């Protein structure tokens, strides 16, 4: 089985390769842009058959240069929600993806691609139907436009084509191999570094009708994201656009407290409750930044109805267990 992973040196892409390797699959073509050279670290311990720069891969793939490819995991994108260059965003996230879709259809290759929960934006309902799709930034729009293109191309229930097409609307993913993402890395990753540097973690204060640290997101552990991607690889008859979150919103306070207690435990210190951690100065609340006002999702929770209807019954980790496992991994590699 030959597999292509775009965005291969990125967070989700490299973890998908790790998951494939765990199954004994290493006939993998990794595609990325290593201008940011330090991302090589995400590939260094993985087994792949070849690496190509994204500037040369797509044209070669369209020409059939790689022979029979079973599936493409398309994780390559500009995922910076603060990026304001709309042309750059649309070229990377929409136009390139459309060309890849056409190439996959011509080659008989399955396409499993990354969408985003940012497609919902200002909505308070997170169901994979157009009436709830209200992106707040050009990143969310670029992802939504490609989803809309897939709906038109693939027809009702994605049954127009025989070869699988799957889009995953990722919610707030966290876990190993995200260290290169800078400001777009997860809250848990930033708080790990904050705690080690300052002995405390930081959260936004009250905003959007939520108390300090009370804004809620659907935080999903990377291992669960990989498991669902591979479930669909195993079930080629299942196509569509699916939410990929836990289906359970939890406050940012839960993340912060899980980070604090996990790192305290490494020093033999006992667990605290939220009030105790705040009173001890281990959780600090900072004013909500003006730059994010009107562009920030205060609440997300994946509706998993469609995912469950596909037959995928994967059990997702909650924040407490996922973050605790993540902190252990970070502590070992720090």
C-alpha positions as CSV (number, residue, x, y, z in Angstrom):
1,X,0.0,0.0,0.0
2,X,1.5,3.3,-1.1
3,X,0.4,6.4,0.9
4,X,1.0,10.1,0.4
5,X,0.9,12.5,3.4
6,X,1.1,16.2,2.6
7,X,2.0,18.5,5.5
8,X,4.1,15.5,6.5
9,X,6.5,17.4,8.8
10,X,3.6,19.2,10.5
11,X,1.7,18.3,13.6
12,X,-1.1,16.1,12.4
13,X,0.7,14.9,9.2
14,X,3.7,13.5,11.2
15,X,1.5,11.8,13.7
16,X,-0.5,10.1,10.9
17,X,2.8,8.8,9.6
18,X,3.7,7.6,13.1
19,X,0.3,5.8,13.2
20,X,0.9,4.2,9.8
21,X,4.4,3.1,10.8
22,X,2.9,1.4,13.9
23,X,0.9,-0.7,11.5
24,X,4.0,-1.6,9.5
25,X,3.2,0.8,6.7
26,X,6.3,2.7,5.5
27,X,5.7,3.0,1.7
28,X,4.9,6.6,2.4
29,X,5.7,9.7,0.2
30,X,6.1,12.6,2.6
31,X,5.3,16.1,1.1
32,X,6.1,19.4,2.8
33,X,7.9,22.7,2.7
34,X,11.0,22.5,4.9
35,X,11.9,26.2,4.6
36,X,11.4,26.1,8.3
37,X,14.2,23.5,8.6
38,X,13.6,22.6,12.2
39,X,10.4,20.7,11.3
40,X,12.7,17.9,10.1
41,X,12.6,16.7,13.8
42,X,9.0,15.5,13.2
43,X,10.2,13.2,10.5
44,X,13.5,12.0,11.9
45,X,12.2,9.1,13.8
46,X,9.7,8.0,11.2
47,X,10.0,5.5,8.3
48,X,9.1,6.9,4.8
49,X,9.9,5.9,1.3
50,X,10.5,9.4,-0.2
51,X,10.3,13.1,0.5
52,X,9.2,15.8,-2.0
53,X,8.9,19.5,-1.6
54,X,5.3,20.7,-2.1
55,X,6.4,22.9,-5.0
56,X,7.2,19.9,-7.1
57,X,4.9,17.2,-5.8
58,X,1.5,18.3,-7.0
59,X,2.4,18.6,-10.7
60,X,4.3,15.2,-10.6
61,X,1.3,13.6,-8.9
62,X,-1.1,14.9,-11.6
63,X,1.2,13.4,-14.2
64,X,1.0,10.0,-12.5
65,X,4.7,10.0,-11.6
66,X,4.2,7.8,-8.5
67,X,2.3,4.9,-9.9
68,X,-0.6,3.5,-7.9
69,X,-1.3,5.5,-4.8
70,X,-3.9,4.1,-2.4
71,X,-4.7,7.2,-0.5
72,X,-3.6,10.8,0.1
73,X,-3.8,12.2,3.6
74,X,-3.9,15.9,2.8
75,X,-2.8,17.8,5.9
76,X,-0.8,20.5,4.2
77,X,-2.2,24.0,4.6
78,X,-1.6,27.4,6.1
79,X,-3.3,26.9,9.5
80,X,-2.5,30.3,11.0
81,X,-5.9,31.7,11.9
82,X,-4.3,35.1,12.3
83,X,-2.9,35.2,8.8
84,X,-4.6,38.1,6.9
85,X,-3.1,37.5,3.5
86,X,-6.2,36.2,1.8
87,X,-4.5,35.4,-1.6
88,X,-1.8,33.4,0.1
89,X,-4.4,31.5,2.2
90,X,-6.7,30.7,-0.7
91,X,-3.8,29.6,-2.9
92,X,-2.6,27.2,-0.3
93,X,-5.8,26.0,1.2
94,X,-8.3,26.1,-1.6
95,X,-6.7,26.2,-5.1
96,X,-4.0,23.6,-4.3
97,X,-6.6,21.3,-2.7
98,X,-8.9,21.5,-5.7
99,X,-6.0,20.5,-8.0
100,X,-5.2,17.6,-5.7
101,X,-8.8,16.4,-5.7
102,X,-8.9,16.4,-9.5
103,X,-5.6,14.4,-9.6
104,X,-6.9,11.9,-7.1
105,X,-10.1,11.3,-9.1
106,X,-8.1,10.8,-12.3
107,X,-5.7,8.4,-10.6
108,X,-8.4,6.4,-8.6
109,X,-6.8,7.5,-5.3
110,X,-8.7,8.1,-2.1
111,X,-8.5,11.5,-0.6
112,X,-8.7,12.1,3.2
113,X,-8.2,15.8,3.9
114,X,-8.1,18.3,6.7
115,X,-11.0,20.7,7.1
116,X,-11.4,22.7,10.3
117,X,-13.9,23.6,13.0
118,X,-13.1,27.2,12.0
119,X,-15.7,26.7,9.3
120,X,-18.3,27.2,12.0
121,X,-16.8,30.4,13.3
122,X,-19.6,32.5,14.8
123,X,-22.1,29.6,15.0
124,X,-23.2,28.1,18.3
125,X,-24.2,24.8,16.6
126,X,-21.4,22.5,15.2
127,X,-23.1,20.3,12.7
128,X,-21.8,19.6,9.2
129,X,-24.6,21.4,7.4
130,X,-24.4,24.8,5.6
131,X,-26.8,26.7,7.9
132,X,-24.3,26.5,10.7
133,X,-21.2,27.5,8.8
134,X,-20.1,31.1,9.6
135,X,-16.3,31.5,9.4
136,X,-14.8,34.4,11.3
137,X,-11.5,34.7,9.3
138,X,-10.1,33.9,5.9
139,X,-8.5,30.7,7.2
140,X,-12.0,29.4,8.1
141,X,-13.4,30.5,4.8
142,X,-10.6,28.8,2.8
143,X,-11.5,25.5,4.5
144,X,-15.2,26.1,4.1
145,X,-14.9,26.9,0.4
146,X,-13.1,23.6,-0.3
147,X,-15.8,21.7,1.7
148,X,-18.4,23.4,-0.5
149,X,-16.5,22.4,-3.6
150,X,-16.4,18.8,-2.4
151,X,-20.2,18.8,-1.8
152,X,-20.8,20.0,-5.4
153,X,-18.3,17.6,-6.9
154,X,-19.2,14.5,-4.9
155,X,-22.9,14.9,-4.8
156,X,-25.4,14.1,-2.1
157,X,-23.9,12.0,0.7
158,X,-20.6,12.0,-1.3
159,X,-21.8,9.0,-3.3
160,X,-21.1,10.4,-6.8
161,X,-17.6,8.9,-7.0
162,X,-16.5,5.4,-6.2
163,X,-13.3,6.4,-4.6
164,X,-13.4,7.7,-1.0
165,X,-13.4,11.4,-0.2
166,X,-13.3,12.3,3.5
167,X,-13.0,15.8,5.1
168,X,-12.3,16.1,8.8
169,X,-13.3,19.2,10.7
170,X,-10.6,19.2,13.4
171,X,-11.5,20.9,16.6
172,X,-8.7,21.9,19.1
173,X,-6.1,19.3,18.6
174,X,-3.2,19.0,21.1
175,X,-0.3,16.6,21.6
176,X,3.3,15.7,20.6
177,X,5.0,17.0,17.5
178,X,3.4,20.5,17.6
179,X,6.5,22.3,18.9
180,X,7.2,24.1,15.6
181,X,3.8,25.8,15.5
182,X,4.7,28.9,17.4
183,X,1.7,31.0,18.4
184,X,-0.7,28.4,16.8
185,X,0.5,25.6,19.1
186,X,-2.1,24.3,21.6
187,X,-2.8,26.0,24.9
188,X,-1.4,22.9,26.7
189,X,1.9,23.2,24.9
190,X,2.3,26.9,25.7
191,X,1.3,26.3,29.3
192,X,3.9,23.5,29.7
193,X,6.6,26.1,28.7
194,X,5.0,28.8,30.9
195,X,5.0,26.6,34.0
196,X,8.5,25.5,33.5
197,X,9.8,29.0,32.9
198,X,7.6,31.0,35.4
199,X,6.0,28.5,37.7
200,X,2.6,29.5,36.5
201,X,0.3,29.2,33.5
202,X,-1.8,32.0,31.8
203,X,-5.4,32.1,30.6
204,X,-7.6,34.8,29.1
205,X,-9.8,36.6,31.6
206,X,-13.6,37.0,31.3
207,X,-14.9,37.6,27.7
208,X,-18.0,36.8,25.7
209,X,-20.2,36.2,28.7
210,X,-17.8,33.6,30.1
211,X,-15.9,34.0,33.4
212,X,-12.1,34.0,33.5
213,X,-10.8,30.8,31.9
214,X,-14.4,29.7,31.4
215,X,-14.5,29.8,27.6
216,X,-15.1,26.3,26.4
217,X,-13.6,24.3,23.5
218,X,-13.7,20.8,22.3
219,X,-10.1,19.7,23.0
220,X,-9.1,16.5,21.2
221,X,-5.9,14.5,21.7
222,X,-3.7,13.8,18.7
223,X,-3.8,10.0,19.2
224,X,-7.6,10.1,18.8
225,X,-7.3,12.2,15.6
226,X,-4.9,9.6,14.2
227,X,-7.1,6.7,15.2
228,X,-10.1,8.2,13.4
229,X,-8.1,8.9,10.3
230,X,-6.9,5.3,10.2
231,X,-10.4,4.0,10.8
232,X,-11.5,5.7,7.6
233,X,-8.5,4.3,5.8
234,X,-9.8,0.9,6.9
235,X,-13.3,1.7,5.7
236,X,-13.0,2.9,2.1
237,X,-16.8,2.8,1.6
238,X,-17.3,5.7,4.1
239,X,-17.1,9.2,2.6
240,X,-18.3,12.7,3.7
241,X,-17.4,15.6,5.9
242,X,-17.1,14.8,9.5
243,X,-16.5,16.6,12.8
244,X,-13.4,15.3,14.6
245,X,-13.6,16.3,18.2
246,X,-14.6,14.6,21.4
247,X,-18.2,15.8,21.4
248,X,-17.5,17.2,24.9
249,X,-16.7,20.9,25.5
250,X,-14.5,21.6,28.4
251,X,-13.3,25.0,29.8
252,X,-9.8,26.3,29.3
253,X,-9.6,26.1,33.1
254,X,-9.6,22.3,32.8
255,X,-6.6,22.4,30.5
256,X,-4.7,24.7,32.8
257,X,-5.4,22.7,35.9
258,X,-4.5,19.5,34.2
259,X,-1.2,21.0,33.1
260,X,-0.4,22.3,36.6
261,X,-1.3,19.1,38.4
262,X,0.5,16.9,35.9
263,X,3.7,18.9,36.3
264,X,3.4,19.2,40.0
265,X,3.1,15.4,40.2
266,X,6.5,15.1,38.5
267,X,7.9,16.9,41.6
268,X,5.9,14.8,44.0
269,X,3.5,17.7,44.8
270,X,-0.2,16.9,45.5
271,X,-3.0,17.8,43.1
272,X,-4.9,21.1,43.6
273,X,-8.4,22.2,42.7
274,X,-9.0,25.2,40.5
275,X,-9.5,27.6,43.4
276,X,-6.4,26.4,45.1
277,X,-4.3,26.7,42.0
278,X,-5.5,30.2,41.3
279,X,-5.0,31.3,44.9
280,X,-1.4,29.9,44.9
281,X,-0.7,32.0,41.8
282,X,-0.2,28.9,39.6
283,X,-3.0,30.1,37.2
284,X,-2.9,33.7,36.1
285,X,-5.7,35.4,34.1
286,X,-4.7,38.1,31.6
287,X,-7.0,40.6,29.8
288,X,-8.6,39.4,26.6
289,X,-6.6,40.8,23.7
290,X,-8.2,43.4,21.5
291,X,-6.8,41.8,18.3
292,X,-9.0,38.7,18.9
293,X,-12.3,40.5,19.7
294,X,-15.0,39.4,17.3
295,X,-12.8,36.8,15.8
296,X,-12.7,34.3,18.7
297,X,-14.8,31.2,19.2
298,X,-15.7,31.1,22.9
299,X,-17.5,27.8,22.7
300,X,-17.1,24.8,20.4
301,X,-18.4,21.2,20.8
302,X,-18.4,18.8,17.9
303,X,-21.7,17.2,17.0
304,X,-20.6,13.6,16.4
305,X,-23.9,12.4,15.0
306,X,-22.5,12.0,11.4
307,X,-19.2,10.4,12.6
308,X,-21.1,7.8,14.7
309,X,-23.6,7.1,11.9
310,X,-20.6,6.2,9.7
311,X,-19.9,3.3,12.1
312,X,-16.8,4.9,13.8
313,X,-17.3,4.4,17.5
314,X,-13.9,5.5,18.7
315,X,-13.8,6.5,22.4
316,X,-12.1,9.9,22.9
317,X,-9.9,10.9,25.8
318,X,-11.1,13.8,28.0
319,X,-8.9,16.8,28.8
320,X,-7.6,15.4,32.1
321,X,-6.4,12.1,30.7
322,X,-5.1,13.4,27.4
323,X,-3.3,16.5,28.8
324,X,-1.7,14.4,31.6
325,X,-0.3,11.9,29.0
326,X,0.9,14.9,26.9
327,X,2.7,16.5,29.8
328,X,4.5,13.2,30.5
329,X,5.7,13.0,26.9
330,X,6.9,16.7,27.0
331,X,8.6,16.2,30.3
332,X,10.5,13.2,29.0
333,X,11.8,15.1,25.9
334,X,12.4,18.5,27.5
